[in-house]
Amino acid sequence: MLSKKEFERAYEAARDDDIDFLNDFCSEWDGKAEIEDIPYFMRLYVGGAMTPAQNQFPTGVIGSVLKKNGKAATCAILQNLGILTEECSESCILYLMAMLWHYHNDNDSLEDFASAIINADSDIENQVMQYVLKRFEETEDERVKSMWGKLLAIYRD
């Protein structure tokens, strides 16, 4: 598990746009992080990041946890979405929702994703579904519309 001192240094690096340190830190933890580390890595998202790559580093680590733990990691990610609001990083929900969708779609488990949404706290469920619905309605890209449409159909059933 991540130590408080390690996390504090990484958090400071993320806020200071120290991309090299953040990349090294996340590379070191990629494959070693566990479910209980997810909230720490979610705090490394920066809404106004200097470059999109900066937010891809924590996404990679969280994605590794998701691959190892599936639905349990999905539930942990959903339960901790409020962190992004606390950190003024709501725009980073896109990274997590897209990652969750692709993971569950690739593993033929969109039903598990929908179930995790339904079983989440009602505020989180509403937040996630508002996000999904907004992405579905606003996009003109048919591939993206189809992606979110599949999840909406399963969720509504």
N, C-alpha and C positions, 0 to 999 in steps of 0.2 A: 504494500500500500504506500502511496505517496506520502512523504513527510510534509509537515506544515512549512518547514524552511524551504524545501524544494519547490513547493507550490508557490510560496510567496515570491521567490525569485522569478519563476516563470510568469506569474501574474504581472509583476513589475515590468518584465521584458515585453509582454504583450501590450501593456499600456504605453510603453515607450517606443513601440514599433521596432524593437530589437529582433528582427526577423531571423537573423542567424542563430541567436541564442534559442529562440522559440523552436526553430526547426530542429536544432540539435537536441533540445529537451524532449520534444515530442518523438523524435526518432529513437531516442533512448528508451522511452516508455512504450513505444509501439510494440504490441505483442505481450507486454508485461502488465499493463494496466488491467484492473479488474472492475467489476460492476460498481463497487464502492468508490472507485476513482472517477466515475463519470461526472459527478457534480464539479469536481475540481477542473476537469478539462473543459467543461461547458463554460466555466468562468474565464477561460482564456480567449473566448470569442470577443472580437472588438467590432462594434457596429460601424465605426468609421475607419476601418483598417486602411493602412496605406496601400496595401495590395491584397487582392483576393487570396493569394497564396497564404497569407498570414492566418486566415481562418481555415484553410484546408489542412493545416498541421494538426490542430486538435480534432478535426473531423476524421482524419486518418486513424488517430488513436482510438477514438470512440467507435469507429467502424470495426477495428480489430476486436474490441470488446463485444460488439454486436455479433460478429462472426463466431466467437467462442460461446456466447451465451444466448443468442436468439431472442426469444420472447421475453425472457427475464431482463435482458439489456434494453429491449424496446420499452418495457414498462418503466425502467429506471430513467431512461431518457425523457419519456413523456412526463413522469412525475416531477422532473427537475426543470421543465421548460420555464418556470417562473424565474429561474436564474438569469435567463436572457433579458427579461424585463428589468430585473434588479441592476444588471450591468449595462443597461441602455443598448442592448445588442439584439433587439427583436428582429432586425433585418436578417440575422443569422439563422432564424428558424428554417429558412429555405434549405440550408446545408443539411440540417438534421432530418427534415421531412423528406427531402429527396433521397438521402442515404437510407432511411427506413423503408421508403417505398421500393427502392431498387433491391435492397436486401430481401425483402419479403416477396417481391415479384419474382426475383431470380430463384428463390427457394420454394416457389409455389405455396406461399403462406400469407397471402394478403388477408386471408380470414383471421390469422393471428394478429396482424397489425390492426385490423378493424376491431377485433375483440379487445386488444390492449387499450385502444382509444375509448371504447365503450366502458371498460372497467376502470378507467382513470377517474380521478376526482372530477366532478361535474364541471368545474371551472376550466380545467385542463381540456376535458372533452370538448367543451364549447369553443375554446381558443383554437384547438387543433382543427376542428371541423370548419370553423369560420375561415381559417387560413386555407384549408383544402378547397372549400367552396369558392373563395376569392380567386385562388390560382386557376381553378377550373373555369370560372366565368370570365376572367380578364385575359387569359392567354389566347392568342390567335394561332399558335403552333398546334396543329392537330395531334401531333405525337404527345405533347405535354397534356393537352386536353383529354386525350384517351387515357393517359397515365392516371390522372386524378379522377377521371370518370369511373374507372374500374373500382377504385377505392370507395368512391361515393356510393356506387351501386351495391357493393358488399355491405357497407355500413348501414345503408337504408333498409336492407333485407333483415 
